[in-house]
Amino acid sequence: MVVHSSVQVRYKGEDVGDQVADMIVEDHVLLALKAQEKLPRAHKAQVLS
């Protein structure tokens, strides 16, 4: 497990930029951790994408 690592993000085969991952597990899973009472609309869209 790697915590807070910069990764290159690809979507449908296209590079879309770099992101700091909160956690990477087994080199396959990228987790974005959120802790709030209510998830703002912009964050909900990010979680669902």
Number of C-alpha atoms within 10 A of each C-alpha: 8 12 12 12 11 11 13 11 14 11 9 6 7 8 10 11 10 11 12 14 19 15 16 17 11 8 9 7 11 15 13 13 9 10 6 6 6 7 12 9 9 8 11 11 10 9 13 6 7
